[in-house]
Amino acid sequence: MKSAKPVNTPLANHFKLSKQSCPTNQEEKESMAGVPYSSAVGSLMYAMVCTRPDIAHAVGVVSRYLSNPGKDHWEAVKWILSYLKGSANKSLSFGKGNPVLEGGKLQLCAELIGMECM
């Protein structure tokens, strides 16, 4: 993964992960036996829970196939790791000045969703 090219999204549209991508014969299962899929997904879950909520959906998708992952599933895990590599120095910031929460705009938002404002 050191030579992996960083990517901009946690999971790209070209990944069509499904049960059909799971290995069906013994040869395919043996080729995936040496792949640390469960360990990698577990590490991604740890990162997701502790510091990276932006990968939650992608990790949820790849975790569906822990019992019988295929090569497409492994490629998706490597994609998520590449995303983490490329976004290691980015962060979410919460601070003052959010326009939705200032003054009359909060009341406008509340009225738009049908709540009464005082």
N, CA, C and O atoms as a printed pandas DataFrame, in Angstrom:
     atom_number atom_name residue_name chain_id  residue_number  x_coord  y_coord  z_coord
0              1         N          MET        A               1    0.816   -1.196    0.000
1              2        CA          MET        A               1    0.000    0.000    0.000
2              3         C          MET        A               1    0.862    1.264    0.000
3              4         O          MET        A               1    0.353    2.363   -0.221
4              5         N          LYS        A               2    2.155    1.111    0.245
5              6        CA          LYS        A               2    3.022    2.285    0.248
6              7         C          LYS        A               2    3.084    2.937   -1.123
7              8         O          LYS        A               2    3.215    4.157   -1.228
8              9         N          SER        A               3    2.991    2.139   -2.165
9             10        CA          SER        A               3    3.068    2.686   -3.523
10            11         C          SER        A               3    1.689    2.997   -4.112
11            12         O          SER        A               3    1.581    3.364   -5.282
12            13         N          ALA        A               4    0.650    2.855   -3.314
13            14        CA          ALA        A               4   -0.714    3.091   -3.807
14            15         C          ALA        A               4   -0.929    4.560   -4.132
15            16         O          ALA        A               4   -0.459    5.445   -3.416
16            17         N          LYS        A               5   -1.637    4.803   -5.211
17            18        CA          LYS        A               5   -1.970    6.165   -5.619
18            19         C          LYS        A               5   -3.169    6.640   -4.795
19            20         O          LYS        A               5   -4.188    5.951   -4.750
20            21         N          PRO        A               6   -3.068    7.807   -4.141
21            22        CA          PRO        A               6   -4.207    8.320   -3.370
22            23         C          PRO        A               6   -5.417    8.602   -4.267
23            24         O          PRO        A               6   -5.265    9.022   -5.414
24            25         N          VAL        A               7   -6.604    8.368   -3.737
25            26        CA          VAL        A               7   -7.850    8.620   -4.468
26            27         C          VAL        A               7   -8.699    9.616   -3.682
27            28         O          VAL        A               7   -8.447    9.855   -2.501
28            29         N          ASN        A               8   -9.706   10.196   -4.338
29            30        CA          ASN        A               8  -10.496   11.275   -3.741
30            31         C          ASN        A               8  -11.799   10.852   -3.086
31            32         O          ASN        A               8  -12.413   11.653   -2.380
32            33         N          THR        A               9  -12.238    9.626   -3.298
33            34        CA          THR        A               9  -13.514    9.184   -2.735
34            35         C          THR        A               9  -13.322    7.887   -1.955
35            36         O          THR        A               9  -12.475    7.073   -2.325
36            37         N          PRO        A              10  -14.091    7.674   -0.880
37            38        CA          PRO        A              10  -13.952    6.445   -0.102
38            39         C          PRO        A              10  -14.318    5.180   -0.877
39            40         O          PRO        A              10  -13.727    4.124   -0.651
40            41         N          LEU        A              11  -15.278    5.277   -1.783
41            42        CA          LEU        A              11  -15.667    4.118   -2.585
42            43         C          LEU        A              11  -16.173    4.619   -3.929
43            44         O          LEU        A              11  -17.144    5.374   -3.989
44            45         N          ALA        A              12  -15.525    4.205   -4.993
45            46        CA          ALA        A              12  -15.864    4.707   -6.323
46            47         C          ALA        A              12  -17.119    4.035   -6.877
47            48         O          ALA        A              12  -17.510    2.954   -6.438
48            49         N          ASN        A              13  -17.733    4.694   -7.841
49            50        CA          ASN        A              13  -18.957    4.178   -8.466
50            51         C          ASN        A              13  -18.731    2.898   -9.253
51            52         O          ASN        A              13  -19.662    2.115   -9.439
52            53         N          HIS        A              14  -17.512    2.674   -9.715
53            54        CA          HIS        A              14  -17.284    1.491  -10.547
54            55         C          HIS        A              14  -17.276    0.188   -9.744
55            56         O          HIS        A              14  -17.278   -0.893  -10.333
56            57         N          PHE        A              15  -17.267    0.271   -8.424
57            58        CA          PHE        A              15  -17.352   -0.938   -7.611
58            59         C          PHE        A              15  -18.809   -1.363   -7.500
59            60         O          PHE        A              15  -19.627   -0.659   -6.909
60            61         N          LYS        A              16  -19.121   -2.499   -8.063
61            62        CA          LYS        A              16  -20.468   -3.076   -7.985
62            63         C          LYS        A              16  -20.369   -4.346   -7.136
63            64         O          LYS        A              16  -20.381   -5.462   -7.656
64            65         N          LEU        A              17  -20.273   -4.152   -5.847
65            66        CA          LEU        A              17  -20.071   -5.278   -4.946
66            67         C          LEU        A              17  -21.389   -5.990   -4.684
67            68         O          LEU        A              17  -22.410   -5.371   -4.385
68            69         N          SER        A              18  -21.334   -7.303   -4.804
69            70        CA          SER        A              18  -22.524   -8.109   -4.565
70            71         C          SER        A              18  -22.105   -9.517   -4.171
71            72         O          SER        A              18  -20.920   -9.851   -4.175
72            73         N          LYS        A              19  -23.076  -10.324   -3.836
73            74        CA          LYS        A              19  -22.819  -11.712   -3.476
74            75         C          LYS        A              19  -22.281  -12.502   -4.671
75            76         O          LYS        A              19  -21.580  -13.500   -4.498
76            77         N          GLN        A              20  -22.608  -12.055   -5.873
77            78        CA          GLN        A              20  -22.114  -12.737   -7.067
78            79         C          GLN        A              20  -20.598  -12.619   -7.211
79            80         O          GLN        A              20  -19.985  -13.400   -7.939
80            81         N          SER        A              21  -19.987  -11.651   -6.527
81            82        CA          SER        A              21  -18.534  -11.482   -6.576
82            83         C          SER        A              21  -17.813  -12.404   -5.599
83            84         O          SER        A              21  -16.584  -12.477   -5.611
84            85         N          CYS        A              22  -18.556  -13.104   -4.759
85            86        CA          CYS        A              22  -17.944  -14.021   -3.798
86            87         C          CYS        A              22  -17.432  -15.265   -4.515
87            88         O          CYS        A              22  -18.021  -15.697   -5.505
88            89         N          PRO        A              23  -16.336  -15.842   -4.020
89            90        CA          PRO        A              23  -15.817  -17.064   -4.638
90            91         C          PRO        A              23  -16.830  -18.207   -4.559
91            92         O          PRO        A              23  -17.492  -18.402   -3.540
92            93         N          THR        A              24  -16.933  -18.950   -5.649
93            94        CA          THR        A              24  -17.886  -20.061   -5.681
94            95         C          THR        A              24  -17.201  -21.420   -5.740
95            96         O          THR        A              24  -17.772  -22.413   -5.288
96            97         N          ASN        A              25  -15.994  -21.484   -6.286
97            98        CA          ASN        A              25  -15.307  -22.777   -6.349
98            99         C          ASN        A              25  -14.099  -22.783   -5.410
99           100         O          ASN        A              25  -13.689  -21.742   -4.896
100          101         N          GLN        A              26  -13.548  -23.959   -5.200
101          102        CA          GLN        A              26  -12.455  -24.127   -4.244
102          103         C          GLN        A              26  -11.213  -23.345   -4.660
103          104         O          GLN        A              26  -10.513  -22.805   -3.804
104          105         N          GLU        A              27  -10.933  -23.277   -5.942
105          106        CA          GLU        A              27   -9.750  -22.561   -6.434
106          107         C          GLU        A              27   -9.813  -21.067   -6.085
107          108         O          GLU        A              27   -8.826  -20.486   -5.634
108          109         N          GLU        A              28  -10.969  -20.462   -6.295
109          110        CA          GLU        A              28  -11.139  -19.045   -5.962
110          111         C          GLU        A              28  -11.034  -18.820   -4.457
111          112         O          GLU        A              28  -10.438  -17.838   -4.013
112          113         N          LYS        A              29  -11.608  -19.723   -3.676
113          114        CA          LYS        A              29  -11.546  -19.596   -2.218
114          115         C          LYS        A              29  -10.112  -19.714   -1.711
115          116         O          LYS        A              29   -9.713  -18.996   -0.795
116          117         N          GLU        A              30   -9.337  -20.622   -2.310
117          118        CA          GLU        A              30   -7.943  -20.785   -1.909
118          119         C          GLU        A              30   -7.114  -19.562   -2.272
119          120         O          GLU        A              30   -6.202  -19.190   -1.533
120          121         N          SER        A              31   -7.418  -18.937   -3.398
121          122        CA          SER        A              31   -6.662  -17.742   -3.788
122          123         C          SER        A              31   -6.932  -16.572   -2.842
123          124         O          SER        A              31   -6.078  -15.701   -2.675
124          125         N          MET        A              32   -8.099  -16.549   -2.230
125          126        CA          MET        A              32   -8.433  -15.480   -1.279
126          127         C          MET        A              32   -8.056  -15.836    0.163
127          128         O          MET        A              32   -8.127  -14.986    1.050
128          129         N          ALA        A              33   -7.657  -17.085    0.396
129          130        CA          ALA        A              33   -7.356  -17.526    1.762
130          131         C          ALA        A              33   -6.184  -16.760    2.373
131          132         O          ALA        A              33   -6.173  -16.514    3.579
132          133         N          GLY        A              34   -5.213  -16.385    1.568
133          134        CA          GLY        A              34   -4.045  -15.679    2.081
134          135         C          GLY        A              34   -4.211  -14.174    2.168
135          136         O          GLY        A              34   -3.296  -13.474    2.601
136          137         N          VAL        A              35   -5.356  -13.672    1.764
137          138        CA          VAL        A              35   -5.601  -12.226    1.767
138          139         C          VAL        A              35   -6.112  -11.812    3.149
139          140         O          VAL        A              35   -7.059  -12.412    3.656
140          141         N          PRO        A              36   -5.501  -10.799    3.765
141          142        CA          PRO        A              36   -5.925  -10.378    5.114
142          143         C          PRO        A              36   -7.177   -9.499    5.095
143          144         O          PRO        A              36   -7.177   -8.400    5.651
144          145         N          TYR        A              37   -8.230   -9.981    4.462
145          146        CA          TYR        A              37   -9.449   -9.196    4.284
146          147         C          TYR        A              37  -10.083   -8.818    5.624
147          148         O          TYR        A              37  -10.370   -7.646    5.865
148          149         N          SER        A              38  -10.299   -9.798    6.486
149          150        CA          SER        A              38  -10.953   -9.530    7.778
150          151         C          SER        A              38  -10.144   -8.558    8.622
151          152         O          SER        A              38  -10.701   -7.659    9.252
152          153         N          SER        A              39   -8.848   -8.739    8.633
153          154        CA          SER        A              39   -7.976   -7.854    9.401
154          155         C          SER        A              39   -8.023   -6.426    8.869
155          156         O          SER        A              39   -8.079   -5.469    9.641
156          157         N          ALA        A              40   -7.998   -6.291    7.550
157          158        CA          ALA        A              40   -8.046   -4.961    6.937
158          159         C          ALA        A              40   -9.381   -4.276    7.219
159          160         O          ALA        A              40   -9.413   -3.089    7.544
160          161         N          VAL        A              41  -10.478   -5.016    7.096
161          162        CA          VAL        A              41  -11.797   -4.434    7.370
162          163         C          VAL        A              41  -11.909   -4.062    8.849
163          164         O          VAL        A              41  -12.479   -3.023    9.183
164          165         N          GLY        A              42  -11.375   -4.893    9.728
165          166        CA          GLY        A              42  -11.371   -4.563   11.151
166          167         C          GLY        A              42  -10.587   -3.291   11.442
167          168         O          GLY        A              42  -11.007   -2.473   12.261
168          169         N          SER        A              43   -9.462   -3.123   10.783
169          170        CA          SER        A              43   -8.667   -1.902   10.952
170          171         C          SER        A              43   -9.414   -0.689   10.429
171          172         O          SER        A              43   -9.362    0.388   11.023
172          173         N          LEU        A              44  -10.112   -0.869    9.310
173          174        CA          LEU        A              44  -10.914    0.233    8.767
174          175         C          LEU        A              44  -12.050    0.598    9.720
175          176         O          LEU        A              44  -12.369    1.774    9.890
176          177         N          MET        A              45  -12.657   -0.413   10.342
177          178        CA          MET        A              45  -13.728   -0.143   11.310
178          179         C          MET        A              45  -13.200    0.647   12.501
179          180         O          MET        A              45  -13.859    1.566   12.987
180          181         N          TYR        A              46  -12.019    0.287   12.964
181          182        CA          TYR        A              46  -11.412    1.009   14.085
182          183         C          TYR        A              46  -11.180    2.471   13.709
183          184         O          TYR        A              46  -11.511    3.376   14.474
184          185         N          ALA        A              47  -10.614    2.691   12.536
185          186        CA          ALA        A              47  -10.383    4.065   12.075
186          187         C          ALA        A              47  -11.701    4.816   11.931
187          188         O          ALA        A              47  -11.798    5.988   12.297
188          189         N          MET        A              48  -12.711    4.142   11.400
189          190        CA          MET        A              48  -14.021    4.767   11.194
190          191         C          MET        A              48  -14.634    5.209   12.521
191          192         O          MET        A              48  -15.128    6.331   12.635
192          193         N          VAL        A              49  -14.602    4.346   13.506
193          194        CA          VAL        A              49  -15.223    4.649   14.793
194          195         C          VAL        A              49  -14.455    5.731   15.540
195          196         O          VAL        A              49  -15.058    6.603   16.165
196          197         N          CYS        A              50  -13.134    5.677   15.479
197          198        CA          CYS        A              50  -12.318    6.602   16.280
198          199         C          CYS        A              50  -12.136    7.972   15.643
199          200         O          CYS        A              50  -12.245    8.987   16.330
200          201         N          THR        A              51  -11.862    8.020   14.343
201          202        CA          THR        A              51  -11.488    9.320   13.766
202          203         C          THR        A              51  -12.005    9.602   12.372
203          204         O          THR        A              51  -11.903   10.740   11.915
204          205         N          ARG        A              52  -12.555    8.622   11.675
205          206        CA          ARG        A              52  -12.878    8.819   10.268
206          207         C          ARG        A              52  -14.322    8.457    9.921
207          208         O          ARG        A              52  -14.557    7.437    9.273
208          209         N          PRO        A              53  -15.283    9.267   10.336
209          210        CA          PRO        A              53  -16.678    8.970   10.002
210          211         C          PRO        A              53  -16.965    9.060    8.507
211          212         O          PRO        A              53  -17.996    8.568    8.050
212          213         N          ASP        A              54  -16.078    9.675    7.743
213          214        CA          ASP        A              54  -16.285    9.816    6.305
214          215         C          ASP        A              54  -16.192    8.491    5.556
215          216         O          ASP        A              54  -16.626    8.409    4.407
216          217         N          ILE        A              55  -15.638    7.457    6.175
217          218        CA          ILE        A              55  -15.537    6.168    5.496
218          219         C          ILE        A              55  -16.602    5.182    5.971
219          220         O          ILE        A              55  -16.554    4.007    5.605
220          221         N          ALA        A              56  -17.554    5.631    6.770
221          222        CA          ALA        A              56  -18.542    4.734    7.377
222          223         C          ALA        A              56  -19.330    3.938    6.341
223          224         O          ALA        A              56  -19.486    2.725    6.482
224          225         N          HIS        A              57  -19.821    4.598    5.316
225          226        CA          HIS        A              57  -20.613    3.876    4.312
226          227         C          HIS        A              57  -19.757    2.845    3.583
227          228         O          HIS        A              57  -20.172    1.699    3.412
228          229         N          ALA        A              58  -18.585    3.244    3.161
229          230        CA          ALA        A              58  -17.709    2.336    2.417
230          231         C          ALA        A              58  -17.329    1.121    3.261
231          232         O          ALA        A              58  -17.319   -0.003    2.759
232          233         N          VAL        A              59  -17.020    1.337    4.528
233          234        CA          VAL        A              59  -16.665    0.230    5.416
234          235         C          VAL        A              59  -17.877   -0.672    5.642
235          236         O          VAL        A              59  -17.736   -1.894    5.709
236          237         N          GLY        A              60  -19.040   -0.090    5.758
237          238        CA          GLY        A              60  -20.252   -0.885    5.898
238          239         C          GLY        A              60  -20.493   -1.789    4.703
239          240         O          GLY        A              60  -20.930   -2.930    4.854
240          241         N          VAL        A              61  -20.206   -1.279    3.522
241          242        CA          VAL        A              61  -20.395   -2.072    2.303
242          243         C          VAL        A              61  -19.426   -3.247    2.271
243          244         O          VAL        A              61  -19.849   -4.379    2.036
244          245         N          VAL        A              62  -18.136   -3.008    2.502
245          246        CA          VAL        A              62  -17.163   -4.104    2.415
246          247         C          VAL        A              62  -17.296   -5.086    3.575
247          248         O          VAL        A              62  -16.898   -6.244    3.445
248          249         N          SER        A              63  -17.844   -4.649    4.701
249          250        CA          SER        A              63  -17.984   -5.560    5.840
250          251         C          SER        A              63  -19.100   -6.585    5.631
251          252         O          SER        A              63  -19.176   -7.566    6.371
252          253         N          ARG        A              64  -19.947   -6.381    4.658
253          254        CA          ARG        A              64  -21.017   -7.347    4.365
254          255         C          ARG        A              64  -20.474   -8.672    3.844
255          256         O          ARG        A              64  -21.179   -9.681    3.858
256          257         N          TYR        A              65  -19.230   -8.675    3.386
257          258        CA          TYR        A              65  -18.679   -9.853    2.716
258          259         C          TYR        A              65  -17.539  -10.481    3.503
259          260         O          TYR        A              65  -16.667  -11.120    2.915
260          261         N          LEU        A              66  -17.528  -10.311    4.821
261          262        CA          LEU        A              66  -16.448  -10.843    5.647
262          263         C          LEU        A              66  -16.364  -12.364    5.603
263          264         O          LEU        A              66  -15.268  -12.917    5.700
264          265         N          SER        A              67  -17.476  -13.041    5.462
265          266        CA          SER        A              67  -17.459  -14.502    5.512
266          267         C          SER        A              67  -16.930  -15.143    4.234
267          268         O          SER        A              67  -16.423  -16.264    4.277
268          269         N          ASN        A              68  -17.037  -14.461    3.102
269          270        CA          ASN        A              68  -16.597  -15.051    1.833
270          271         C          ASN        A              68  -16.225  -13.946    0.838
271          272         O          ASN        A              68  -16.915  -13.761   -0.165
272          273         N          PRO        A              69  -15.140  -13.214    1.109
273          274        CA          PRO        A              69  -14.789  -12.100    0.222
274          275         C          PRO        A              69  -14.182  -12.578   -1.093
275          276         O          PRO        A              69  -13.494  -13.597   -1.150
276          277         N          GLY        A              70  -14.455  -11.821   -2.135
277          278        CA          GLY        A              70  -13.871  -12.094   -3.442
278          279         C          GLY        A              70  -12.838  -11.045   -3.808
279          280         O          GLY        A              70  -12.564  -10.126   -3.036
280          281         N          LYS        A              71  -12.270  -11.195   -4.992
281          282        CA          LYS        A              71  -11.232  -10.260   -5.437
282          283         C          LYS        A              71  -11.776   -8.840   -5.585
283          284         O          LYS        A              71  -11.073   -7.878   -5.276
284          285         N          ASP        A              72  -13.002   -8.697   -6.048
285          286        CA          ASP        A              72  -13.599   -7.361   -6.173
286          287         C          ASP        A              72  -13.749   -6.694   -4.808
287          288         O          ASP        A              72  -13.547   -5.487   -4.671
288          289         N          HIS        A              73  -14.104   -7.487   -3.807
289          290        CA          HIS        A              73  -14.248   -6.952   -2.457
290          291         C          HIS        A              73  -12.890   -6.487   -1.925
291          292         O          HIS        A              73  -12.786   -5.440   -1.287
292          293         N          TRP        A              74  -11.855   -7.281   -2.199
293          294        CA          TRP        A              74  -10.511   -6.916   -1.765
294          295         C          TRP        A              74  -10.035   -5.643   -2.470
295          296         O          TRP        A              74   -9.385   -4.799   -1.854
296          297         N          GLU        A              75  -10.352   -5.506   -3.740
297          298        CA          GLU        A              75   -9.990   -4.282   -4.466
298          299         C          GLU        A              75  -10.678   -3.063   -3.844
299          300         O          GLU        A              75  -10.088   -1.985   -3.779
300          301         N          ALA        A              76  -11.906   -3.230   -3.395
301          302        CA          ALA        A              76  -12.624   -2.125   -2.751
302          303         C          ALA        A              76  -11.970   -1.749   -1.424
303          304         O          ALA        A              76  -11.876   -0.566   -1.095
304          305         N          VAL        A              77  -11.517   -2.743   -0.659
305          306        CA          VAL        A              77  -10.821   -2.460    0.600
306          307         C          VAL        A              77   -9.532   -1.694    0.319
307          308         O          VAL        A              77   -9.213   -0.731    1.015
308          309         N          LYS        A              78   -8.798   -2.121   -0.697
309          310        CA          LYS        A              78   -7.557   -1.413   -1.045
310          311         C          LYS        A              78   -7.859    0.011   -1.503
311          312         O          LYS        A              78   -7.069    0.921   -1.251
312          313         N          TRP        A              79   -8.988    0.212   -2.169
313          314        CA          TRP        A              79   -9.396    1.555   -2.590
314          315         C          TRP        A              79   -9.624    2.452   -1.363
315          316         O          TRP        A              79   -9.181    3.601   -1.332
316          317         N          ILE        A              80  -10.316    1.913   -0.361
317          318        CA          ILE        A              80  -10.573    2.689    0.859
318          319         C          ILE        A              80   -9.250    3.051    1.537
319          320         O          ILE        A              80   -9.079    4.175    2.009
320          321         N          LEU        A              81   -8.325    2.107    1.584
321          322        CA          LEU        A              81   -7.013    2.390    2.167
322          323         C          LEU        A              81   -6.284    3.474    1.377
323          324         O          LEU        A              81   -5.603    4.317    1.962
324          325         N          SER        A              82   -6.423    3.456    0.058
325          326        CA          SER        A              82   -5.821    4.508   -0.774
326          327         C          SER        A              82   -6.463    5.857   -0.487
327          328         O          SER        A              82   -5.786    6.885   -0.482
328          329         N          TYR        A              83   -7.765    5.851   -0.248
329          330        CA          TYR        A              83   -8.455    7.090    0.120
330          331         C          TYR        A              83   -7.908    7.636    1.439
331          332         O          TYR        A              83   -7.665    8.836    1.566
332          333         N          LEU        A              84   -7.718    6.756    2.412
333          334        CA          LEU        A              84   -7.177    7.194    3.697
334          335         C          LEU        A              84   -5.774    7.761    3.536
335          336         O          LEU        A              84   -5.409    8.743    4.182
336          337         N          LYS        A              85   -4.998    7.133    2.669
337          338        CA          LYS        A              85   -3.648    7.634    2.415
338          339         C          LYS        A              85   -3.695    9.048    1.841
339          340         O          LYS        A              85   -2.904    9.905    2.234
340          341         N          GLY        A              86   -4.607    9.290    0.925
341          342        CA          GLY        A              86   -4.695   10.591    0.277
342          343         C          GLY        A              86   -5.361   11.667    1.107
343          344         O          GLY        A              86   -5.226   12.854    0.812
344          345         N          SER        A              87   -6.081   11.263    2.146
345          346        CA          SER        A              87   -6.803   12.257    2.947
346          347         C          SER        A              87   -6.307   12.313    4.387
347          348         O          SER        A              87   -7.018   12.795    5.268
348          349         N          ALA        A              88   -5.111   11.831    4.631
349          350        CA          ALA        A              88   -4.578   11.781    5.999
350          351         C          ALA        A              88   -4.422   13.162    6.619
351          352         O          ALA        A              88   -4.553   13.307    7.835
352          353         N          ASN        A              89   -4.148   14.168    5.817
353          354        CA          ASN        A              89   -3.926   15.512    6.349
354          355         C          ASN        A              89   -5.163   16.396    6.271
355          356         O          ASN        A              89   -5.077   17.596    6.532
356          357         N          LYS        A              90   -6.304   15.829    5.920
357          358        CA          LYS        A              90   -7.545   16.594    5.850
358          359         C          LYS        A              90   -8.344   16.363    7.126
359          360         O          LYS        A              90   -8.208   15.328    7.778
360          361         N          SER        A              91   -9.177   17.336    7.472
361          362        CA          SER        A              91   -9.968   17.189    8.689
362          363         C          SER        A              91  -11.285   17.933    8.565
363          364         O          SER        A              91  -11.442   18.820    7.726
364          365         N          LEU        A              92  -12.216   17.557    9.407
365          366        CA          LEU        A              92  -13.477   18.272    9.530
366          367         C          LEU        A              92  -13.318   19.292   10.640
367          368         O          LEU        A              92  -12.781   18.976   11.701
368          369         N          SER        A              93  -13.774   20.498   10.410
369          370        CA          SER        A              93  -13.667   21.543   11.429
370          371         C          SER        A              93  -15.049   22.059   11.785
371          372         O          SER        A              93  -15.861   22.362   10.911
372          373         N          PHE        A              94  -15.298   22.153   13.059
373          374        CA          PHE        A              94  -16.542   22.717   13.546
374          375         C          PHE        A              94  -16.189   23.957   14.351
375          376         O          PHE        A              94  -15.347   23.908   15.248
376          377         N          GLY        A              95  -16.834   25.060   14.026
377          378        CA          GLY        A              95  -16.521   26.280   14.743
378          379         C          GLY        A              95  -17.640   27.285   14.636
379          380         O          GLY        A              95  -18.738   26.980   14.169
380          381         N          LYS        A              96  -17.341   28.487   15.076
381          382        CA          LYS        A              96  -18.322   29.565   15.035
382          383         C          LYS        A              96  -18.567   29.991   13.593
383          384         O          LYS        A              96  -17.739   29.768   12.710
384          385         N          GLY        A              97  -19.704   30.598   13.382
385          386        CA          GLY        A              97  -19.966   31.203   12.090
386          387         C          GLY        A              97  -20.702   30.337   11.097
387          388         O          GLY        A              97  -20.714   30.656    9.909
388          389         N          ASN        A              98  -21.315   29.255   11.534
389          390        CA          ASN        A              98  -22.099   28.443   10.618
390          391         C          ASN        A              98  -23.353   29.233   10.252
391          392         O          ASN        A              98  -24.175   29.499   11.129
392          393         N          PRO        A              99  -23.527   29.616    8.990
393          394        CA          PRO        A              99  -24.630   30.503    8.627
394          395         C          PRO        A              99  -26.018   29.934    8.906
395          396         O          PRO        A              99  -26.958   30.703    9.108
396          397         N          VAL        A             100  -26.174   28.629    8.924
397          398        CA          VAL        A             100  -27.489   28.051    9.178
398          399         C          VAL        A             100  -27.912   28.287   10.623
399          400         O          VAL        A             100  -29.105   28.355   10.920
400          401         N          LEU        A             101  -26.948   28.410   11.511
401          402        CA          LEU        A             101  -27.271   28.550   12.925
402          403         C          LEU        A             101  -27.288   29.991   13.407
403          404         O          LEU        A             101  -27.467   30.221   14.603
404          405         N          GLU        A             102  -27.114   30.950   12.547
405          406        CA          GLU        A             102  -27.067   32.347   12.969
406          407         C          GLU        A             102  -28.424   33.024   12.831
407          408         O          GLU        A             102  -29.098   32.892   11.810
408          409         N          GLY        A             103  -28.806   33.739   13.860
409          410        CA          GLY        A             103  -29.955   34.636   13.849
410          411         C          GLY        A             103  -31.207   34.098   13.197
411          412         O          GLY        A             103  -31.647   32.985   13.484
412          413         N          GLY        A             104  -31.789   34.920   12.293
413          414        CA          GLY        A             104  -33.059   34.613   11.656
414          415         C          GLY        A             104  -33.020   33.410   10.740
415          416         O          GLY        A             104  -34.065   32.831   10.442
416          417         N          LYS        A             105  -31.857   33.024   10.291
417          418        CA          LYS        A             105  -31.780   31.879    9.386
418          419         C          LYS        A             105  -32.184   30.591   10.085
419          420         O          LYS        A             105  -32.767   29.703    9.463
420          421         N          LEU        A             106  -31.882   30.483   11.367
421          422        CA          LEU        A             106  -32.302   29.302   12.110
422          423         C          LEU        A             106  -33.824   29.228   12.147
423          424         O          LEU        A             106  -34.403   28.155   11.978
424          425         N          GLN        A             107  -34.466   30.363   12.365
425          426        CA          GLN        A             107  -35.921   30.388   12.386
426          427         C          GLN        A             107  -36.479   30.034   11.018
427          428         O          GLN        A             107  -37.466   29.305   10.922
428          429         N          LEU        A             108  -35.864   30.538    9.968
429          430        CA          LEU        A             108  -36.326   30.235    8.621
430          431         C          LEU        A             108  -36.235   28.739    8.354
431          432         O          LEU        A             108  -37.162   28.147    7.802
432          433         N          CYS        A             109  -35.123   28.127    8.743
433          434        CA          CYS        A             109  -34.974   26.687    8.550
434          435         C          CYS        A             109  -36.030   25.925    9.327
435          436         O          CYS        A             109  -36.609   24.964    8.822
436          437         N          ALA        A             110  -36.281   26.356   10.558
437          438        CA          ALA        A             110  -37.269   25.674   11.382
438          439         C          ALA        A             110  -38.664   25.818   10.788
439          440         O          ALA        A             110  -39.449   24.871   10.823
440          441         N          GLU        A             111  -38.981   26.988   10.244
441          442        CA          GLU        A             111  -40.291   27.186    9.633
442          443         C          GLU        A             111  -40.444   26.334    8.380
443          444         O          GLU        A             111  -41.530   25.830    8.092
444          445         N          LEU        A             112  -39.365   26.178    7.646
445          446        CA          LEU        A             112  -39.435   25.394    6.421
446          447         C          LEU        A             112  -39.736   23.929    6.683
447          448         O          LEU        A             112  -40.327   23.258    5.837
448          449         N          ILE        A             113  -39.341   23.432    7.830
449          450        CA          ILE        A             113  -39.631   22.032    8.123
450          451         C          ILE        A             113  -40.878   21.866    8.980
451          452         O          ILE        A             113  -41.165   20.768    9.455
452          453         N          GLY        A             114  -41.619   22.950    9.178
453          454        CA          GLY        A             114  -42.916   22.850    9.829
454          455         C          GLY        A             114  -42.915   23.000   11.330
455          456         O          GLY        A             114  -43.892   22.634   11.983
456          457         N          MET        A             115  -41.847   23.529   11.898
457          458        CA          MET        A             115  -41.816   23.729   13.342
458          459         C          MET        A             115  -42.169   25.172   13.659
459          460         O          MET        A             115  -41.971   26.061   12.831
460          461         N          GLU        A             116  -42.683   25.404   14.836
461          462        CA          GLU        A             116  -42.968   26.765   15.276
462          463         C          GLU        A             116  -41.736   27.344   15.938
463          464         O          GLU        A             116  -41.073   26.683   16.738
464          465         N          CYS        A             117  -41.437   28.581   15.599
465          466        CA          CYS        A             117  -40.292   29.269   16.199
466          467         C          CYS        A             117  -40.794   30.315   17.165
467          468         O          CYS        A             117  -41.815   30.958   16.922
468          469         N          MET        A             118  -40.099   30.482   18.227
469          470        CA          MET        A             118  -40.476   31.501   19.207
470          471         C          MET        A             118  -39.682   32.752   18.970
471          472         O          MET        A             118  -39.850   33.736   19.691
